[in-house]
Amino acid sequence: MSTENTMRAIGQTVLGGPEVLKEITLERPSPRPNEILVRVRAAGVNPTDWKHRATGGFLGEPPFVLGWDVSGVVEATGIGVAAFRPGDEVFGMLPYPFGHGSHAEYATGPARAFTRKPAGIDHVQAAALPLVSLTAWQALTEQAGVRPGQRVLIHAAAGGVGHVAVQIAKSLGAHVIGTASAGKHDFLRSIGVDEPVDYTSVDFAEAVRDVDVVLDTIGGETGLRSLRVLRPGGVVVSILPVGSDAFYEEAERLGVRAVRMLVDADRTGMEAVADLVEKGALRATVARTFPLADAAEAHALGDTGRTTGKLVLVVD
Ligand SMILES: NC(=O)c1ccc[n+]([C@@H]2O[C@H](COP(=O)([O-])OP(=O)(O)OC[C@H]3O[C@@H](n4cnc5c(N)ncnc54)[C@H](OP(=O)(O)O)[C@@H]3O)[C@@H](O)[C@H]2O)c1
């Protein structure tokens, strides 16, 4: 139960399985200069949440509150914020990795990490989009420079990043090839995939050819073998940021490009995402919602690695 100065949040004091997540009461944060305080209405859950819960990742030892995706209402603005006023509906991604903390009733973040929530979508839909869409947008436009008519291969095309990457690649005019197990191919076609590939029954590195851009959401051998399906001058953008140098060495040997990247909070990207939503070109598939208090259940489901689309926490 929260009061005027406190809030409910999902915190942890030790690393471990979903059971380490507990509902806790914290002091409500105040926005610093150039920050906004957002009353969180919904917050996406991403693999980085369950990885940090289990390993500490970039954050090290707990205590901490996880969560980077936010959709909500501006409660207060810090000194210098001109873009928003209390009452504005906004969505965004808290700065990755150190700005975490959206799995709570309130979160603060730089005003520049947010943009206005398109009126046509609710907070659940908006909360599903920021981290995965910014990742896909930054990979496909800034790193790969996808152009109309190019052939783009998206691994795990039914997953959180993959299913928005498919829609963004289509909006850029690409021909999209996507991998998923066969049971998900109708879903892939419904979001715009031109050529679904069942990675469980065929070797994508044999079945796919002449690709300009690969979005690697798997890493390891998948990233390495993806280099072989490229045309000369093509690029694999991997969003698994840590791995062996063989990825770069093999790219050099083959005359192609290999890039590893981390998503970066940014209003320009969020505005591009909002614009695609408003044009009807981008929509998140929300596999399931959970009340904030059931965050551990969302982590346990996400941890299976089989989700289609996104999981979202709803904050009442
Ligand atoms: N660098 C960054 O900034 C950044 C940003 C976002 C995400 N990431 C990372 O990117 C990865 C993907 O994130 P996500 O949110 O998309 O995950 P996700 O939603 O949990 O992905 C689930 C999907 O992966 C598919 N899948 C699993 N193994 C596969 C394989 N070998 N080939 C093809 N599909 C496979 C599953 O489909 P099936 O059931 O058909 O197997 C499922 O639909 C995570 O490791 C995440 O941490 C990095």
The ligand as an ORCA input file, in Angstrom:
! r2SCAN-3c Opt
* xyz 0 1
  N      21.715     -5.301    -27.479
  C      20.550     -4.814    -27.088
  O      20.443     -3.620    -26.866
  C      19.362     -5.723    -26.937
  C      18.089     -5.164    -26.946
  C      16.984     -6.018    -26.851
  C      17.171     -7.391    -26.721
  N      18.428     -7.892    -26.672
  C      18.647     -9.351    -26.561
  O      18.129     -9.958    -27.736
  C      17.630    -11.255    -27.440
  C      16.198    -11.384    -27.981
  O      15.336    -10.539    -27.243
  P      13.752    -10.691    -27.408
  O      13.107     -9.671    -26.543
  O      13.380    -10.711    -28.840
  O      13.568    -12.176    -26.780
  P      12.264    -13.070    -26.650
  O      11.037    -12.269    -26.920
  O      12.344    -13.764    -25.347
  O      12.454    -14.157    -27.813
  C      11.597    -15.233    -27.820
  C      11.537    -15.833    -29.222
  O      12.800    -16.375    -29.578
  C      12.561    -17.433    -30.510
  N      13.768    -18.262    -30.597
  C      14.438    -18.847    -29.571
  N      15.549    -19.476    -30.062
  C      15.572    -19.271    -31.411
  C      16.466    -19.637    -32.474
  N      17.569    -20.365    -32.235
  N      16.198    -19.193    -33.724
  C      15.091    -18.454    -33.974
  N      14.190    -18.090    -33.015
  C      14.439    -18.490    -31.752
  C      11.314    -18.105    -29.950
  O      10.612    -18.669    -31.040
  P      10.424    -20.274    -31.116
  O       9.497    -20.631    -29.974
  O       9.885    -20.477    -32.472
  O      11.803    -20.853    -30.900
  C      10.527    -16.947    -29.323
  O       9.446    -16.510    -30.126
  C      17.755    -11.430    -25.918
  O      18.932    -12.153    -25.643
  C      17.886     -9.994    -25.414
  O      18.565     -9.894    -24.182
  C      19.530     -7.098    -26.779
*
